[in-house]
Amino acid sequence: MNVVLGLPLGLPLLGAALTMIVRARAAQRAISFVALGGSLAASVALLVEVARDDSIVVSRLGGWPAAVTITLVGDRLSAMMLVIAVALLVLVLAFAIGQRASDERSPFYHPVYLVLAAGLAQAFLAGDLFNLFVAFELMLMASYVLLTLEGTDAQIRAGTTYVVLNVVESVVLLTAVGLVFAATGTVSMADLPERLAALPDGVRTGLNLLLLVAFGIKAAVFPLFFWLPDSYPTAPSSVTAIFAGLLTKVGVYTLIRTETLLFPGGDSTLLLWIAGLTMIIGVLGAMSHLEMKRILSFHIVSQIGYMVMGLGIGTEAAIAATVFFLLHQIPVKTALFLVQGIVERETGTTAFDRTGGLVHRSGLLAALFLLPALSLAGLPPFSGFLGKLALVQAGFADGAHVIVTVALVGSILTLISMTKIWMGVFWGEVHPAPPEGREGVLRHHRLMSASTIVLVAATLAIAVLAGPLYDFCAAAAAQLVDPGRYVEAVLGP
């Protein structure tokens, strides 16, 4: 089973190398699907293994001790994130092919896409801070190329902002890793809990804040989110869907990992302030716009606040609710951006003053938007309601009434902004359909619609299977709040 840990990282890198050699588009597509399919199979095998006996799977390169070698670690949280990420990459790749966008037709699209997949896998499995930094650099390089692959002026401007802010994040993270090593003599996440606990409180707090800033930029929390709403709307819809669904969630994943493993019992007040401001500022930004893609981009920010809220509360129940909310958010946000991509493909825009009446041309497309939109807003019986309910219950149990109130207000405002999209794009003034769209919006985009339908179905499945899925998330939270289990699995008794 230890060998399986390396496959989600190695197969995409191998596929990237092959697609750089083979430039035929059909061959590149086949290689990409084979590489991602193998990675998904390995990820599912890992998930089954860690769920079956509640174990933590470890692989050390060359068999060397964890303190001096590259270590890959798979537990419930990382295995769950890995399966979701690779499955999402497969669906969005199919969507991009169906979209027939110019970026996917570039000979560099598939190599870069697979490098992004490898970076994501490494981030979820990294057992030390330096290799986590390397994973972030892989994702940064790949995401910048994907963001600017079409080469439009808007993409270059947005890409410059994106890369500058992420380079700042890289500098902060590398500085933090260097200072952690200087203070403790190791960057192994299994060695660090004991060594960090022995440091003076001021040094420990400073290191925690540096990592919080680095991962906060990646997660787009307040006040470090301002790059996201300008960068994401300029990218092709298939690229934005991956960014929205996965890249910010990597930041959340690393926040969860470091705050529970390296700095347990940290400053919850700061995290709760960040959570509340992220929720409200994000949703107010969404309400101030009249364009679907920008509204959804601001909601990426707003929904991150709910995950930081659970992390700030810090109890086992709150961490379980955070993991479940994270599980729900990834397919919901991605599905909404795929619907936006279909709308933009059909009408050439998602601005409310130039779209409208799409419900009359495609009731299916309207339903594909409405279902994840209601889940995002947290209405019952959808998965978003269940995730927010669990967070609210954990907040009340911990006496965090203020942040619970903020979260409920944020949900109401989210519903209002989703209603704006519903009325502006799907109802509103009816605009004439282009000739190719008169037979139905989805008829000519079958691969795009199939990918979106599968993803929306996944959001509904999360609600239907909420009981066993929440039990899994609770078991993941139990692993997270007990750092000793992680340490023992990596270093041995």
Secondary structure, 3 states (H helix, E strand, C coil): CHHHHHHHHHHHHHHHHHHHHCCCHHHHHHHHHHHHHHHHHHHHHHHHHHHHHCCCEEEEHHHCCHHHCCEEEECHHHHHHHHHHHHHHHHHHHHHHHHCCCCCCCCCHHHHHHHHHHHHHHHHHECEHHHHHHHHHHHHHHHHHHHHCCCCHHHHHHHHHHHHHHHHHHHHHHHHHHHHHHHHCCCECCCHHHHHHCCCHHHHHHHHHHHHHHHHHHHCCCCCCCCHHHHHHHCCHHHHHHHHHHHHHHHHHHHHHHHHHHCCCCCHHHHHHHHHHHHHHHHHHHHCCCEHHHHHHHHHHHHHHHHHHHHHHCCHHHHHHHHHHHHHHHHHHHHHHHHHHHHHHHHCCCEHHHCCCHHHHCHHHHHHHHHHHHHHHCCCCCHHHHHHHHHHHHHHHCCCHHHHHHHHHHHHHHHHHHHHHHHHHHCCCCCCCCHHHCCCCCCCCHHHHHHHHHHHHHHHHHHHCHHHHHHHHHHHHHHHCCHHHHHHHHHCC
